[in-house]
Amino acid sequence: MLAEVLTVFINGLQQGAIYVLVAIGLSIILGTLKFVNFAHGALYLVGTYVGLLVTLEIQLTDGKLAEWGFTSIGLGWGFLAALVIVPIVVFAVGLLMERFVARPFYDRPDTDQILLTFGLAIVVQEVFKILFGGQSYNFARPGWASGPVDLPIIGAFPEWRLYVIGITAVLVAGVYALVEFTDFGLVVRAGTRDAEMVELLGIKLSRPYLMVFGVGAALAGVAGVVGGPLYAVNPNIGTEILVPAFLVVVIGGVGSITGAVLGGILLGETLAILVAVAPQWSQVGIYVLAAVVLLARPQGLLGSEEVTP
Protein backbone atom coordinates (compact mmCIF):
# COMPACT_ATOMS: atom_id res chain seq x y z
CA MET A 1 0.00 0.00 0.00
CA LEU A 2 2.78 2.44 0.90
CA ALA A 3 4.57 1.69 -2.37
CA GLU A 4 1.39 2.43 -4.34
CA VAL A 5 0.82 5.69 -2.47
CA LEU A 6 4.39 6.86 -3.10
CA THR A 7 4.15 5.87 -6.77
CA VAL A 8 0.99 7.91 -7.21
CA PHE A 9 2.62 10.83 -5.38
CA ILE A 10 5.70 10.86 -7.63
CA ASN A 11 3.53 10.47 -10.73
CA GLY A 12 1.57 13.50 -9.55
CA LEU A 13 4.78 15.49 -9.11
CA GLN A 14 5.87 14.56 -12.62
CA GLN A 15 2.53 15.54 -14.14
CA GLY A 16 2.48 18.72 -12.10
CA ALA A 17 6.03 19.56 -13.26
CA ILE A 18 4.88 19.77 -16.89
CA TYR A 19 1.95 21.98 -15.88
CA VAL A 20 4.29 24.20 -13.84
CA LEU A 21 6.69 24.82 -16.73
CA VAL A 22 3.85 25.88 -19.02
CA ALA A 23 1.93 27.79 -16.36
CA ILE A 24 4.86 29.86 -15.05
CA GLY A 25 5.35 31.48 -18.44
CA LEU A 26 1.61 31.98 -18.80
CA SER A 27 1.35 33.44 -15.31
CA ILE A 28 4.20 35.94 -15.57
CA ILE A 29 2.99 37.11 -18.98
CA LEU A 30 -0.55 37.57 -17.71
CA GLY A 31 0.52 39.06 -14.40
CA THR A 32 3.15 41.42 -15.82
CA LEU A 33 1.87 42.40 -19.24
CA LYS A 34 -1.86 41.91 -18.49
CA PHE A 35 -2.05 39.99 -21.76
CA VAL A 36 -4.27 36.90 -22.04
CA ASN A 37 -2.24 34.57 -24.24
CA PHE A 38 -4.35 31.67 -25.49
CA ALA A 39 -1.56 30.88 -27.95
CA HIS A 40 0.75 29.75 -25.13
CA GLY A 41 -0.14 26.13 -25.87
CA ALA A 42 1.05 26.68 -29.44
CA LEU A 43 4.50 27.53 -28.03
CA TYR A 44 4.44 24.17 -26.23
CA LEU A 45 3.51 22.54 -29.55
CA VAL A 46 6.38 24.27 -31.36
CA GLY A 47 8.82 23.24 -28.63
CA THR A 48 7.74 19.60 -28.82
CA TYR A 49 8.06 19.32 -32.59
CA VAL A 50 11.35 21.22 -32.75
CA GLY A 51 12.69 19.01 -29.96
CA LEU A 52 11.49 15.91 -31.80
CA LEU A 53 13.22 16.97 -35.02
CA VAL A 54 16.45 17.95 -33.26
CA THR A 55 16.57 14.74 -31.23
CA LEU A 56 15.51 12.13 -33.76
CA GLU A 57 15.07 11.37 -37.44
CA ILE A 58 11.41 10.51 -38.01
CA GLN A 59 9.69 8.78 -40.90
CA LEU A 60 6.84 10.73 -42.54
CA THR A 61 3.90 8.90 -44.09
CA ASP A 62 1.32 11.68 -44.04
CA GLY A 63 1.11 15.41 -44.59
CA LYS A 64 2.47 17.83 -47.16
CA LEU A 65 6.10 17.17 -46.28
CA ALA A 66 5.64 13.51 -47.22
CA GLU A 67 3.89 14.56 -50.44
CA TRP A 68 6.83 16.82 -51.27
CA GLY A 69 9.22 13.87 -50.98
CA PHE A 70 10.48 14.30 -47.40
CA THR A 71 9.96 10.72 -46.26
CA SER A 72 12.53 11.14 -43.50
CA ILE A 73 13.23 14.33 -41.58
CA GLY A 74 15.17 15.26 -38.45
CA LEU A 75 18.71 16.02 -37.29
CA GLY A 76 19.25 13.13 -34.89
CA TRP A 77 21.50 15.20 -32.60
CA GLY A 78 20.16 13.75 -29.38
CA PHE A 79 18.17 14.95 -26.41
CA LEU A 80 20.78 17.19 -24.81
CA ALA A 81 21.07 19.18 -28.03
CA ALA A 82 17.29 19.64 -28.01
CA LEU A 83 17.39 20.96 -24.43
CA VAL A 84 19.80 23.66 -25.61
CA ILE A 85 18.37 24.49 -29.04
CA VAL A 86 14.62 24.43 -28.31
CA PRO A 87 14.60 27.18 -25.63
CA ILE A 88 16.58 29.43 -27.97
CA VAL A 89 14.22 28.80 -30.90
CA VAL A 90 11.02 29.22 -28.88
CA PHE A 91 12.47 32.27 -27.10
CA ALA A 92 12.94 33.87 -30.54
CA VAL A 93 9.39 32.89 -31.51
CA GLY A 94 8.17 34.50 -28.28
CA LEU A 95 9.99 37.74 -29.08
CA LEU A 96 8.34 37.88 -32.50
CA MET A 97 4.95 37.11 -30.98
CA GLU A 98 5.31 39.90 -28.42
CA ARG A 99 6.47 42.43 -30.99
CA PHE A 100 3.97 41.76 -33.76
CA VAL A 101 1.00 40.09 -32.02
CA ALA A 102 0.81 41.00 -28.35
CA ARG A 103 2.13 44.57 -28.23
CA PRO A 104 -0.52 46.10 -30.52
CA PHE A 105 -3.20 44.54 -28.30
CA TYR A 106 -1.95 45.52 -24.83
CA ASP A 107 -4.52 48.29 -24.54
CA ARG A 108 -7.33 46.33 -26.13
CA PRO A 109 -10.05 44.48 -24.17
CA ASP A 110 -9.38 40.96 -22.89
CA THR A 111 -11.91 39.56 -25.36
CA ASP A 112 -9.88 40.92 -28.27
CA GLN A 113 -6.70 39.36 -26.87
CA ILE A 114 -8.43 36.01 -26.39
CA LEU A 115 -9.88 35.97 -29.91
CA LEU A 116 -6.54 36.96 -31.44
CA THR A 117 -4.39 34.45 -29.59
CA PHE A 118 -6.90 31.60 -29.78
CA GLY A 119 -7.12 32.14 -33.52
CA LEU A 120 -3.33 32.15 -33.76
CA ALA A 121 -3.18 28.89 -31.79
CA ILE A 122 -5.63 27.24 -34.21
CA VAL A 123 -3.61 28.48 -37.19
CA VAL A 124 -0.35 27.06 -35.75
CA GLN A 125 -2.04 23.76 -34.97
CA GLU A 126 -3.44 23.46 -38.49
CA VAL A 127 -0.08 24.35 -40.07
CA PHE A 128 1.58 21.50 -38.19
CA LYS A 129 -1.28 19.20 -39.15
CA ILE A 130 -0.89 20.13 -42.81
CA LEU A 131 2.89 19.67 -42.78
CA PHE A 132 3.18 16.54 -40.61
CA GLY A 133 -0.30 15.06 -40.92
CA GLY A 134 -2.57 14.08 -38.05
CA GLN A 135 -0.60 11.01 -37.02
CA SER A 136 1.15 10.70 -33.68
CA TYR A 137 4.92 10.31 -33.34
CA ASN A 138 6.90 8.58 -30.63
CA PHE A 139 9.34 10.94 -28.92
CA ALA A 140 11.80 8.38 -27.60
CA ARG A 141 13.34 8.95 -24.20
CA PRO A 142 17.10 9.61 -24.11
CA GLY A 143 19.15 6.45 -23.81
CA TRP A 144 20.70 7.57 -20.52
CA ALA A 145 17.25 7.81 -18.92
CA SER A 146 15.18 5.25 -20.79
CA GLY A 147 15.11 2.47 -18.22
CA PRO A 148 13.72 2.05 -14.73
CA VAL A 149 15.54 3.09 -11.57
CA ASP A 150 15.25 1.22 -8.28
CA LEU A 151 13.74 3.47 -5.58
CA PRO A 152 13.41 2.61 -1.88
CA ILE A 153 10.01 1.10 -1.02
CA ILE A 154 8.63 1.79 -4.53
CA GLY A 155 11.00 -0.45 -6.44
CA ALA A 156 11.34 0.00 -10.22
CA PHE A 157 10.25 3.44 -11.43
CA PRO A 158 10.68 5.13 -14.85
CA GLU A 159 13.88 7.16 -14.61
CA TRP A 160 12.77 9.86 -17.05
CA ARG A 161 9.91 10.90 -14.79
CA LEU A 162 12.44 11.76 -12.10
CA TYR A 163 14.49 13.77 -14.60
CA VAL A 164 11.37 15.76 -15.52
CA ILE A 165 10.90 16.71 -11.86
CA GLY A 166 14.58 17.63 -11.48
CA ILE A 167 14.75 19.72 -14.67
CA THR A 168 11.60 21.57 -13.66
CA ALA A 169 12.98 22.31 -10.18
CA VAL A 170 16.19 23.77 -11.63
CA LEU A 171 14.36 25.94 -14.17
CA VAL A 172 11.82 27.20 -11.63
CA ALA A 173 14.61 28.14 -9.22
CA GLY A 174 16.40 30.01 -12.03
CA VAL A 175 13.30 31.96 -13.07
CA TYR A 176 12.46 32.78 -9.46
CA ALA A 177 15.99 34.10 -8.89
CA LEU A 178 15.78 36.15 -12.09
CA VAL A 179 12.52 37.79 -11.08
CA GLU A 180 13.19 38.25 -7.36
CA PHE A 181 16.92 38.97 -7.06
CA THR A 182 18.03 40.88 -10.18
CA ASP A 183 17.68 44.45 -11.41
CA PHE A 184 15.72 43.12 -14.37
CA GLY A 185 13.24 41.46 -12.05
CA LEU A 186 12.99 44.62 -9.95
CA VAL A 187 12.07 46.67 -13.02
CA VAL A 188 9.50 44.08 -14.12
CA ARG A 189 7.88 43.92 -10.67
CA ALA A 190 7.85 47.70 -10.37
CA GLY A 191 6.31 48.02 -13.83
CA THR A 192 3.61 45.56 -12.85
CA ARG A 193 2.63 47.71 -9.86
CA ASP A 194 2.93 51.17 -11.45
CA ALA A 195 4.07 51.27 -15.07
CA GLU A 196 3.51 55.01 -15.40
CA MET A 197 5.81 55.84 -12.48
CA VAL A 198 8.54 53.56 -13.82
CA GLU A 199 8.34 55.28 -17.22
CA LEU A 200 8.55 58.70 -15.51
CA LEU A 201 11.77 57.55 -13.84
CA GLY A 202 13.26 57.12 -17.32
CA ILE A 203 13.05 53.32 -17.55
CA LYS A 204 11.65 52.04 -20.82
CA LEU A 205 9.48 49.03 -20.06
CA SER A 206 9.09 47.72 -23.59
CA ARG A 207 12.42 45.86 -23.46
CA PRO A 208 11.89 44.15 -20.09
CA TYR A 209 8.38 43.20 -21.18
CA LEU A 210 9.78 41.78 -24.40
CA MET A 211 12.20 39.63 -22.40
CA VAL A 212 9.42 38.48 -20.05
CA PHE A 213 7.42 37.25 -23.02
CA GLY A 214 10.47 35.52 -24.46
CA VAL A 215 11.33 33.78 -21.17
CA GLY A 216 7.72 32.62 -20.76
CA ALA A 217 7.76 31.23 -24.29
CA ALA A 218 11.10 29.46 -23.72
CA LEU A 219 9.70 27.74 -20.62
CA ALA A 220 6.75 26.44 -22.64
CA GLY A 221 9.23 25.16 -25.24
CA VAL A 222 11.26 23.33 -22.60
CA ALA A 223 8.04 21.82 -21.26
CA GLY A 224 7.38 20.48 -24.75
CA VAL A 225 10.80 18.82 -24.83
CA VAL A 226 10.74 17.21 -21.39
CA GLY A 227 7.08 16.23 -21.75
CA GLY A 228 7.46 14.92 -25.28
CA PRO A 229 8.76 11.45 -24.28
CA LEU A 230 5.83 11.01 -21.88
CA TYR A 231 3.01 11.46 -24.38
CA ALA A 232 2.23 10.88 -28.05
CA VAL A 233 3.30 13.86 -30.19
CA ASN A 234 0.59 15.18 -32.50
CA PRO A 235 -0.74 18.62 -33.55
CA ASN A 236 -3.41 18.61 -30.81
CA ILE A 237 -1.05 18.63 -27.82
CA GLY A 238 -0.92 22.44 -27.67
CA THR A 239 -4.63 22.84 -27.03
CA GLU A 240 -4.65 19.84 -24.68
CA ILE A 241 -2.06 21.41 -22.35
CA LEU A 242 -3.55 24.92 -22.45
CA VAL A 243 -6.61 24.36 -20.24
CA PRO A 244 -4.71 22.65 -17.37
CA ALA A 245 -2.08 25.40 -17.55
CA PHE A 246 -4.75 28.09 -17.17
CA LEU A 247 -6.28 26.15 -14.26
CA VAL A 248 -2.85 26.15 -12.57
CA VAL A 249 -2.62 29.93 -12.98
CA VAL A 250 -6.13 30.36 -11.58
CA ILE A 251 -5.43 28.08 -8.61
CA GLY A 252 -2.02 29.51 -7.78
CA GLY A 253 -2.71 33.18 -8.48
CA VAL A 254 -1.93 35.33 -11.51
CA GLY A 255 1.67 36.55 -11.63
CA SER A 256 2.91 34.39 -8.75
CA ILE A 257 5.74 31.96 -9.52
CA THR A 258 5.36 30.16 -6.21
CA GLY A 259 1.60 30.11 -6.82
CA ALA A 260 2.13 28.45 -10.20
CA VAL A 261 4.35 25.82 -8.56
CA LEU A 262 1.79 25.16 -5.82
CA GLY A 263 -1.09 25.10 -8.31
CA GLY A 264 0.77 22.75 -10.64
CA ILE A 265 1.57 20.32 -7.83
CA LEU A 266 -2.01 20.35 -6.55
CA LEU A 267 -3.41 19.80 -10.04
CA GLY A 268 -0.90 17.06 -10.85
CA GLU A 269 -1.50 15.23 -7.57
CA THR A 270 -5.27 15.52 -7.95
CA LEU A 271 -5.11 14.08 -11.44
CA ALA A 272 -2.76 11.26 -10.41
CA ILE A 273 -4.92 10.27 -7.44
CA LEU A 274 -8.12 10.27 -9.47
CA VAL A 275 -6.51 8.28 -12.30
CA ALA A 276 -5.48 5.68 -9.70
CA VAL A 277 -8.80 5.42 -7.82
CA ALA A 278 -11.50 6.76 -10.17
CA PRO A 279 -10.24 7.28 -13.74
CA GLN A 280 -13.67 8.28 -15.04
CA TRP A 281 -13.61 11.34 -12.75
CA SER A 282 -10.03 12.41 -13.44
CA GLN A 283 -10.81 15.27 -15.82
CA VAL A 284 -13.81 16.45 -13.81
CA GLY A 285 -11.77 16.52 -10.62
CA ILE A 286 -9.31 19.18 -11.76
CA TYR A 287 -12.19 21.55 -12.58
CA VAL A 288 -13.78 20.87 -9.21
CA LEU A 289 -10.46 21.72 -7.55
CA ALA A 290 -10.27 25.01 -9.44
CA ALA A 291 -13.88 25.85 -8.56
CA VAL A 292 -13.33 25.17 -4.85
CA VAL A 293 -10.21 27.36 -4.77
CA LEU A 294 -11.97 30.22 -6.58
CA LEU A 295 -14.94 30.06 -4.22
CA ALA A 296 -12.67 30.19 -1.17
CA ARG A 297 -10.08 32.63 -2.54
CA PRO A 298 -10.97 34.35 -5.85
CA GLN A 299 -7.45 35.72 -6.43
CA GLY A 300 -5.90 32.25 -6.14
CA LEU A 301 -3.96 30.66 -3.30
CA LEU A 302 -0.96 32.99 -3.51
CA GLY A 303 -2.36 35.75 -5.72
CA SER A 304 -2.38 39.40 -4.68
CA GLU A 305 -5.60 40.85 -3.33
CA GLU A 306 -5.82 43.38 -6.14
CA VAL A 307 -5.42 40.75 -8.85
CA THR A 308 -8.37 38.50 -9.62
CA PRO A 309 -8.46 35.90 -12.40
N, C-alpha and C positions, 0 to 999 in steps of 0.2 A: 504493500500500500504506500509506504513512504517513497519507494522508488518511482511509483506512478505519479505521485504528487509532485516530486521534484522534476520529473520529466515534463509534466504539463507546465510547471513554473518556468523552466528554461525555454520551452517552446514559446511560451507567452512573451518572454523577454526578447527572443529572436524576432517574433512577429512585430512586437512593439518597436524594436530597433529600426525596422524598415519604415514604419509609420513616423517615427521621430525624425529620421533624416529628411523625409519629404515635408513633414509638418513644420520643422524649424524654419526652413526657407520660406514657406508659405506664411508663417506667423510673423517673421520679422519684416517681410514685405508688406503685409497687411497692417501690422502695428506701426511701422515707420513711415511708409509711403501712403498709407490709407488707400491702397489699391487692391481691389478684389480680383485676384488672378486665377480664373478658372482654367487657364492654360498651363498651370503648374504641373498637372499630370502629363501634359505633352512633353515637358522637359524630362520627366522620368522616362517616358517612352523613348525619347531621343537618346538619353544616356544608356538605356538598355540595349538598343540596337547598335549604337556606336561601340559599346563595350563588346557586344557579340562579334562584331566584324573585326575589331582589333584583336580579340582573343583567339578566335577560331577562323577556319575556312569552312563555310557552309555551302550545302548543295541546294540550288534553287530549282523548284519544279513548277512554280506558279508565279504569277505577277509579270509586270512589264519587263523587269530585268531579265527574267528567263526567256521571254519572247524576243528580247534584243540579243540573245546569245550568251548572256552571262549565267552559265549553268553552275558555276562555282565562284564564290566571292568571299573575300575576307583576307586579313593580313596574317593571321596565325602567330601573332607575336606573344601571346600568353596573357595571363590574367594580371600580372603585375604591371605590364605595359598599359593595360586598359585602365587600371586604377590611377595611373599618371595622366594618360591622354584624355580620358573622358571628362574629368572635371575642367580641364582647360577648354575643351571643345564646347561643353555646355555652358561654361562661364561666358565664353564669347557669344553664344546664342542668347544668353540672358542679357548681355549688354545691348545687343541689337534689339531685343524685345523691349527693353526699357526705353531706349532712345526713340524707336519708331512706332511702338505700339502703346506702351504704358504712359509715357510722358505727356502726349497730347490729351490724355483722358484723366489726368490727375484731378482736374477741377470739374469733371463731369459727374453726374449722379452715379451711384453704385449700380443701378440697373444698366446703364450704358456700359460700364466696365465689365459687368457680368456677360452681357450679350456679346461684346467684342471678344473677350478672352475665351468664352465658351465656343464661339464660332471658330476662332483660331485653333482651338484644341481639336475640333471636328475636322478641320481642314488638314492639320498635321496627321491625324489618325488615318484619314482617307488617302493621303499621299503615301504613307507607309504601306497601306493596304494595296494600293495600285502597284507600287514598286516591288513589294515582296510577296504579295498575295495574302490571303487570309489564313494560311497555314501557321501552325505553331512550330517553333524551333527549340531545340534542346540546348540550353546554355550550360555546357559541362562545367562542373566544379574544377578548380585548379588541382593538378595532380598532388600537390603537397598538402591538400586539405580535402581529399575526396573520400577518404575512408572514415571509419568510426574511431572514436577515442574512448578509452576506458575511464569512466568517472566513478568516484567513490559512491557507493550505494546504488546509483543508477545503472552502472554497467556501461555497455556499448552505447555511444551517442554520436550522431553525425558531427564530425569535426567542424564542417563549414558553418554550422549554426553558431558555434562558439566564436568563430572568426567574425561573423556578422555583428555579434554583440560587442566584441572588442574594437572593431573598426569604428562602429558607431560611437562608442564611449570616447575614443580618441578625438574624433571629429567634433563631437559635441563640446568637449573640453576646450578644443581650439577655438571654436566659434564663440563660446562663452568668454574666454579670455580676450578675444578680439573686441567684443562688444563692451565688456565691463572694465578692462584694464589698459586700454590704449586711447591715444588722442582721437583716433578715428571713431572709436566707439563713443567717446564723450561727445563728439560733434553730432553723431547720429542720434544719441539719446536726447541731447539738448534740442535738436531740430524736431524731434518727435513731440516734445513738450511745448515748444514755442518757436516755430520756424521763423516767424517775423523778427523776433529779437535776435536770433542767430544771424540772420541776413543783415540786420542793422549793425552788428558787430564786425561786419566785413567778411564773413565766412560764406562762401558760395556752397549751397547745399546740393546742387545738382550733381556734383562729382561724388560725394559720399553716398547719395541715394543711388547713383548708377552702380557703385561698388556693392551696395547692399543687395540690389537686384541680382547682380552677377553672382555673388556668394550664395544667395538663396537658390539660384538656378543650378550652380555647381553641386550643391548638396543633393538636390533632386537627381542630378546625373549620377552621383556616386551611389545613391540609393538604388538606381536602376542597375548598376553594375553588381553590387553586393547581393541584391535581391534576385538578379537574373537567374543564377543557378538553382534557386529555390522554387521557381515557378516556370510554367511554359511561357515562352516569349512569342507574343502575337500583337497585332496593332491595337488590341482593345485594352492592354494593360494600363495605359495612361488614365483612361476614364475609370477603370476599376480601382486604382489607388487613390483617386482624387477625393472621393466621398469620405473614406476613413481618415484621410489627412485633414480634411476640414473638421471632422468630428474631434480629432485630437486638438486642433486649435481652439475649438469651442470649449472643450472640456478643460484644457489647461489655462486658457486665457490668451487673448490676442496680444502679440508682441512679447510674450514671456518665453524665454528659452527654457527655463526650468519648468514652466508650465507645460510646454510642449513635450518635454521629457516625461513628466508625470502623467500627462494625458496619454502619451503613446504607450507607456507601460500599462496603465489601467486598461486601455482599449485592447492591447495585445493579450494581457492576462485574461480579460473577460472572454475574448474570442477563443483562446486556447482552452479555457475551462468548459465553455459551452460546447465546443467541438468534441471534447472528451466525454461529457456527460449527457448532452442533449443537442446533437448536431443540427437538428431541424430548427432550433431556436438560435443558432449562432449569429446569424445576420441580424435578427430582430434584437438580440441582446445588446449590441453595441449602440443601437439607437435608443434603447431604453436607458442605458447608462448616460448617454448625452442628455436625454430629457430630464433625468433625475438631477444631474448636476446643474442644468440651467434653471430648474425650478428652485433649487436650494441657493444657488449663487449665479445670477445671470451673467456676470462678467467672467465666469470661469474660475477654476480653483485658485489660480495664482494671478489672475488678471487684475488690473488697476480698477478702482471704483469708477473712474470716469470713462472707462472703455467698456462697452458692451458689444457682444457679437451681433 
